[in-house]
Each structure stands twice: as C-alpha cells, then as structure tokens.
Amino acid sequence: MKEARHGERRTRRCPEILVVIVGPTAVGKTDVSIEAAARLGGEIVSCDSMQVYRYMDIGTAKPGPSERARVPHHLIDVVDPDEAFNVARFQELAQAAIDDIAARGKIPFLVGGTGLYVRAVVDGFLFPWEGASPELRRKLEDEAAAQGVPALHARLAEVDPAAARRIHPNDARRIIRALEVYATTGRPISEMWRRAGEGKMRVDRLVMLGLVREREVLYERIERRCDAMVRQGLVEETRCLLERGYECALTARQALGYKEIVEHLRGRCSLEEAVEAIKRNTRRYAKRQLTWFRADPRIEWIDMGCPPSVSEAATCVLALVKGKLAAM
C-alpha cells in the first residue's frame, strides 16, 4: 500500500461501508473479526496502540502468521519501539489504509481496543497539536500585545481569508492559533477544518459493533491469556527487547506485560509477582476500555456469552453489514 507522506494533501475516497469491531482486551475481537472479514472478503486495520511496534508480538497478542495469511492486516509492525508514534500519526495511516482497501473494492474492518484511536478514525477530529510551535506562539502573543489583535487578524485575512471570516477580529487565541498553523505547516487552518469534516465517517456508512462478556468470564480469559503469554515466551521476548536497547521505550509507554517483566528481569520482583501484576493491570485496563466504549451510543453490542460462538458472532456481523448495505 502506498502511504501518503506526512502532511501531504490527499483526497479521501469514502468507503462504501466501514465495519468497526471494538471491545475489551481478551474478549475475542481477533477471532470474530477474522472470521467475519474472511466471509465478506474484507481486510483488517488494526486499531491497537501497541501492535504498531515491531518485535513486540507476544505481549501485544498480535495475530499470528496463519491469521494474517487468511485475512490481510494493516498497521501491524509499523515502527520500532523507540520511534515516536501518536494518535495523529495513526489517524493518518489508518485513513490511508481504509481508503486503499475501499479503492480495491474490499470492505475495511477497523478492529481493536484503543478507544481514542477508534474515535480518531471514525470521527476524524483535528488534533490541537497539529502545527504547534510554542516558540512562534509566544512571538505572536508579543506582537498582539504590541500591535493589537486586529493587526494579527488583518495578517490572517491575507493568508487564510476563510478562517479570518470565521474568527472574530478580537479573538486573540484563535487568530494566533491560525497563524501558528499556517506558519508551521504551510496550510491554512481552514483547510484543516475542512479535512476534519471530510474525515468524519457518515453514520449511514458505519457498522459499529462491540463484543462483551460477563465480567468474571472476561477476567478468567485475561488470566488464561497472561499465563499463555508467559508459556509462549514473553520473558524471552522482553529480554530481547532490552538487549536491543528498548528499555526506556517499554517503561515510558507503560506497555502492559512488558513493564512488569522488565521489573522481574531487573531483579525487583519474582516472575510469579510479575505475572500477577500483569493480570491485575490488564483487568483494570479492560474495565477502562469498557467504560470508554459504552459511552458511544453508536455501538451495537454482541454478548459473547449467549453463547455465541465465534462463528455465530461473525454471522451477526455479516447480517448487520448486509442490512446496512441494503439500506443505502
């Protein structure tokens, strides 16, 4: 897939439909999304803030080679663990991947548990730090104090008439922000406002599904997954990351699973204590994920304990997608 260069203007092609599957960690998103995408001939865009990092496979529960062979996956293994990566960069890459999938006549599936990343793609919001320059901002603030805010508004009208029409001549904060964006990105902020509006998915093009299980069942699955990760080599994977010089990246990002194993490898706790800490922290993370997703009224929930099986849940996804397509 050819990626748009950072900051490059790119005309988006709205996908016919976007399927979003969310839920807490260990609920079963990977299995259900792969089954549904395989049946629909779709492709999956991973929406996990940790799966973008290379060499972090076991601890992030990345889909394995056989799963990725069955359904193409995007935004896995994008950057090294010590490379800068944020939600704005994810939004850019995810939208490019979705556009590419749609352009090839496939159905894009956005799948994951990182709520902010989901919102960034689905709602296409503009990030306040895009085009930020604290030094330039202070300089503009000084100019506003010396020359008056209307003088800066007149300057804005020259470079971004559309923004000047929307911003009051005495609104110093917004005028300075608009000039800051233009000076640092070379693009008018009005264009960025327009892009943000275009990035928002139309409601009739969205199928948003959430997977849920009874709390005790989910917690049992979390514990089993943590134990399985240790058996599969989480300790050795973490040791290899440390040998590559990624300790600061692992601890700074508070990467679940890795930061606890780092404590063990540094002799600050036993393996048993580290594993218990992973389980405890993962349960807390799952609770926060559910709180985030339950606040979104667009999500239709599938109870994975009634039962249904992975196949039955995938059938529910297919029915909702086909119903949405038929209604368009």
C-alpha positions, 0 to 999 in steps of 0.5 A: 500500500502506498502511504501518503507522506506526512502532511501531504494533501490527499483526497479521501475516497469514502468507503462504501461501508466501514465495519468497526469491531471494538471491545475489551482486551481478551474478549475475542475481537481477533477471532470474530473479526477474522472470521467475519472479514474472511466471509465478506472478503474484507481486510483488517486495520488494526486499531491497537496502540501497541501492535504498531511496534515491531518485535513486540508480538507476544505481549501485544497478542498480535495475530499470528502468521496463519491469521494474517495469511487468511485475512490481510492486516494493516498497521501491524509492525509499523515502527520500532519501539523507540520511534515516536508514534501518536494518535495523529500519526495513526489517524493518518495511516489508518485513513490511508489504509481504509481508503486503499482497501475501499479503492480495491473494492474490499470492505475495511474492518477497523478492529481493536481496543484503543478507544481514542484511536477508534474515535480518531478514525471514525470521527476524524477530529483535528488534533490541537497539536497539529502545527504547534510551535510554542516558540512562534506562539509566544512571538505572536502573543508579543506582537498582539500585545504590541500591535493589537489583535486586529493587526494579527487578524488583518495578517490572517485575512491575507493568508487564510481569508476563510478562517479570518471570516470565521474568527472574530477580529478580537479573538486573540487565541484563535487568530494566533492559533491560525497563524501558528498553523499556517506558519508551521505547516504551510496550510491554512487552518481552514483547510484543516477544518475542512479535512476534519469534516471530510474525515468524519465517517457518515453514520449511514456508512458505519457498522459499529459493533462491540463484543462483551462478556460477563465480567468474571468470564472476561477476567478468567480469559485475561488470566488464561491469556497472561499465563499463555503469554508467559508459556509462549515466551514473553520473558524471552521476548522482553529480554530481547527487547532490552538487549536491543536497547528498548528499555526506556521505550517499554517503561515510558509507554507503560506497555502492559506485560512488558513493564512488569517483566522488565521489573522481574528481569531487573531483579525487583520482583519474582516472575510469579509477582510479575505475572500477577501484576500483569493480570491485575493491570490488564483487568483494570485496563479492560474495565477502562476500555469498557467504560470508554466504549459504552459511552458511544451510543453508536455501538451495537453490542454482541454478548459473547456469552449467549453463547455465541460462538465465534462463528455465530458472532461473525454471522451477526456481523455479516447480517448487520453489514448486509442490512446496512448495505441494503439500506443505502 
